[in-house]
């Protein structure tokens, strides 16, 4: 079974590929304990990757004071060229990209003094209404909490080799506006009222990105680069493949019939939903800033806004936990705040510590399977143990 960004798959992983790293004793100094954890963790990874059939992986831990408290990489970014994965190798983030989309939207609304609960039709140049509830507004808040009633059910396979050939606005109009080539009142929208049902939506996330374009008068990728990446001194993270130099990206793979099969680098028109490619160290810098802990230069989000994005935004009766962009994920032992990302040849997670002060990151250039998902969950649990020691 392969998992993609089109779906959320809850996989039971208890007892599978469980962490092998021992916990530090209470008598150890914290620095010594973290170093012991690091040695044991890194010694355990190669065999676990081989068992799960993972080509390459990068890991990171952030701290309050250091965006990259720990980073390491294992395996290969390109098997044919024998190019190793490094902490600076950009990897396809898939739906982890949605954290950047949500941050850009919230940042923009905050700077303009706009209300996330306002009808989004006040900001865009084509009408978006659920035909089952035409008098009810769909809002920016609903887009980044997956409660907009916009459905992915009618979303076919828009992926192409290389960058998308259809623009974001063209894609959205064709899917959401009556008369569009992909529009259907039965599959473009839910029967539920906006704001009353949680339903994970890539199209909704793409529309959030288009809101950024419409308000800022800049294309989405440029806005994110200028207002999130550049302030954080991130220079090698891009939404489009054409922006990268040759032989820089991690290549995507699938393990099939006993061997690793190289996949194409793909794109799709709903760019804000999952097209960002970024290294684990650059992602760690961005996540620390999203937590309101950026120390150098102008923060991308105020501390109050960062806290608001992490606050529960949706009633428990609708979904157990949903923030603004942030959602509920699982390790091999617990539920965490974070975000996963899965696509062809990509299986990733960002997970926060219990107090939301630190993040751990796992990025892999392999298809999601039961085995790779179990590996990801157990590695995440190990990294959370390391984060506790790292402080």
C-alpha positions, 0 to 999 in steps of 0.5 A: 500500500502506497500513501500519497499526499492525497490522503491521510492514512492512520497506520498502527505501528505499535511494536513495529520497528520500535526505538532501540535508543536507551534513555539517559539516566537521571545522574548524567549531565544533560550534555553527556546524556545527549551525546550518548543518545546521539551515538546510540541513535546514529548507530541504530539507524542504518540497520533500521533503514535497511529493514524498512527499505529506506533509500535516504533520510535526514533528521533534525531537532530544533531548540528554543535557542538553536534552530538546528540543535541536531541534524544528520543524514543517512543513505543516498540522495541519488543511488545511480550517482552514488550521491549521499544524502546530507543535511543540506540536500533539498527533499520534496516536503509534500504536505509539510509544505502546508505549514508554509502556506498557512504561515504565509496566509496568517502573516499576510492577514495579520499585516493587513488587519484582515479577519480570517473569518471573513468571506474569502470572496472579498479577496479573490476574483472568482466566486467560491460557494458551496452549491449545497449552501450558497448563502454560507461564506467559506473563509480563510480560517476554514481553508487552513483548518480543513473545514471549508467543505471544499472536497478533494473527491473530484481531484484526479491525478494532476501530477506531471513530470517536472513543473506543472503546466497549468497555473494555480488560478486556472486549476482552481477555477476549473475545479471550484467554479460552475462551468469549469472543466473539473467542476462538479457540485457533488465532488468539488464540495461536501454536502456538509455546511462550511465550518461543520466538518473536517475533511483534509483538502489539498484543493483548499490549501491551494486556494489558501495559497491563491488568497496570498497571491490575490491579496499581495499582488505577487505570485505565491512562490515569490511572496513566500520567498520574500516574506518567509524564506529570505528573512530566515536566510534560506536560499535553496528552498523552492516551489518549482523544480526549475529553480534548482541547480542540476544534481542537487535534489534528492531523487524519489524512489519506490521499493518494488519487486526487491529493488529501488525504482527511481521515480520522476520529479513531479509537479502539480498545479495545486503548488501551495498544497505540497510542492516545496522542496527544502533541506532538513536544516532549512526546514528546521530554521523555518519551523523554529520561526513558525514557533515564534522563536526566531532570534535574528532579524525580523520575525516572520510571525509574532509570538502571539500569532505563533501561539494562535496558530498552535491553539486548537481552532476546531471543536473536538467534536469535529476533529481531535486537534486542528490548529492553523495549519498544524494538525494531529499526527502519531509516532509509535507511542503517542499523538503529537502536534505536527504535520506529515507529508507523503507523495510519490517518493516522499515520506516526511513528518514534523512533530512538536514536543509536548510543550510545543517549544521544540520540533523534530523532523524526519524527511525521506526520499521513499514512497510511503508503505507500512514499513517506511511509515513504521520506521518514520514513527519510531525514528520520530519517537527517538528524536523526541527523546533526543529533544528532551535531552537537547533542551 
